[in-house]
Amino acid sequence: MNYGYQNEYDFVELFDGKYLRELDENSQNFLKELFENIIDNSEPLKSWKNKMVQKADIFIKYKNYIKRISLKCGKSNSMHHEQIQEFERYLGNIGIPYNVINYYKNYHYGYKKDSEGKIDFLLRLSSEEYKKLYQNEIDIFNEKINKTRIIIDMIDRFIIRGRNSDYDIDALVCGTIDDYVWIMKYDLYDLILEKRCLDFTSPHVACMTVGPKKRNFDGKSKNAKDRYLVCIRWNFIREDIVNFRRKKY
């Protein structure tokens, strides 16, 4: 069973056909914030799963207002993934220099250089081995992508809108129907920008790390193509949301 998909259906079942008064207190508070001052008990909610592979996993409708929700169940902190070639093109389009893009690509594949500075494509390093030799290149990459305008653009790509939608999510929910927290779209920008100075040794944009989905050194991965996927991970996402909301509210 795919736990993430089941979680989406659980949330749809939680909201669909329910009046506000029929929901638990946490869910009532979430909906009041999501729909602001327009929601009451005069009509039931409608909810359904997004059939497209987009950042919005489910929709919640009240009267004529539709909200788009991204769900993270806490079993995985992966926020986004895409082919490395596409990621390279994206970096070029937002102004990252070619040599800096190569710094990331070399980290992604774990390439080691010989004494003349040429890449030995047959010898691959783990992330920790790579950092010991080439941390300065990772630091240069991090410096280039952790600019305010680039972080905002990446938030849109990795969390808010994605690459295949014309619509933004309205909220990000983390957890299961029995225990979840949430953050609204515009608060996401504030939260992530606040954390842009974190001192990671890995490639990162603010609080999100950037790296291969799997390096697959031994060739035993169930999906060998994972080594060609760039995966954006947000560690401690629930803790970050809770701490941000505690400070704001």
ABEGO torsion letter per residue (X at the ends): XBAAAAAAAAAAAAABGBBAAABBAAAAAAAAAAAEAABBAABBBBBBBBABBBABABBBBBEABBBBBBBBAGABABABBBBAAAAAAAAAAAGBBAAAAAAAAAAAAGBBBBAAGBBBAABBBBAAAAAAAAAAAAAAAAAAAABAAAAAAAAAAAAAAEAABABBBABBBBEBAABBBBBBAAAAAAAAAAAAABBBABBBBEABBBBBABAGAAGABABAAAAABBBBBBBGAAAAAAAAAAAAX
